[in-house]
């Protein structure tokens, strides 16, 4: 039994503004079942649909994935779970090599993350980012990092690199962190953790130029976030 707060939301492409218009053309161009199930989640949550073509969409950071029944649970054997799928879509050549080296034998296609170029396009720079009432000003050089504030993403390495570089000591530069913890419910601890970590570094001349943005940003506002950097 897996106990998790995993979001099991299923998206119906026929209801999406883009796919409702193009889905039939895409399926008609492929000699495959009309029903395709794409699982974009970690492999222990895969539940292949026997009536559909089952595709695993995956990206990963480490050089190996788990290939045994962790704690006796076969669902945590990621290699076994991926081999139960009909096809794997890896986000990069690195991910494909990791999966193959770990023992995944299912066909793997490399499909980088797509970008809607009409939505995410150069334009007028807009500002987004607040932390405790303080703003990362529009006239500053702004670096942006978007990630989950978890040890696997190694935020301390990012904060250390920023603080030790010349950027961490300049008033005209800021680091905007679009981040969150286990959820978006309460991330006030992240602001405190970042401030405490930078104090502990005890680097002379360090500026207060790191701004966490921990609230959920709606999809329509995401281009604004990226144009801020």
C-alpha positions, 0 to 999 in steps of 0.5 A: 500500500502506498500512502501519498498526497499524490495528485491523481488529477486526470486531464481530458485532452478533448477539453483542452483549448489546443488539443480539442482542436488538434487531437483528431489530426494527431491521432489520425497521423499515427497507426496506433490505438485511438486511446492513449494514456500518458502518465506524467508521474513517478513510476510507483503510481503507474497503473497501465490501462489494458484498453489503451496504449500506455505511455510514461512521461518521465524526467529524472536527475540521478544516474540510476533509478531503483531496480528492486522491490524496495521494502518488498513492494514491486510498485517501487521497482521503477525499472519493472514499472517502466517495463510494464508500459508500452512506450516511454517519453524521456525529457532528455538524452541523459534521462534515456541513457539513465533508464537504459543503463538501469535496465528499462527495455521498453522503447524510449523516445526523447521528447523535450518539454514543449513550449507554447511560443505564442504564450512564452515569447519575448516582450515587455519586461514585467515584474513579479515577486514579493517577499514579506512586502519587499520587492525585487525591483524591476530595474535590477538584474534578475536571475530566476530559478523555479524548483521545489524546495527539497534536498533533491533539488539542492537549493543550498548549492544555488544559494551558496553559489549566488552568495559567493559570487559578485552578484550576491554583493550587488544592490542592482542584482537579485535572485528570484526563487519561484519555489514551494515545499511539500505543497502550496498551503504554507511555505513561510518556513522557506523564507526563514530557512533561506534567510537563516542559511545566508546568515550562517554563510557569514559572507562579508558584503552580502546583500538582501537580494534573494526573494522567495516567491512561494505562492501558486502562480496561475498558468496565465501569469507564468509568462509574466514570471519569466519575463521578469527575469 
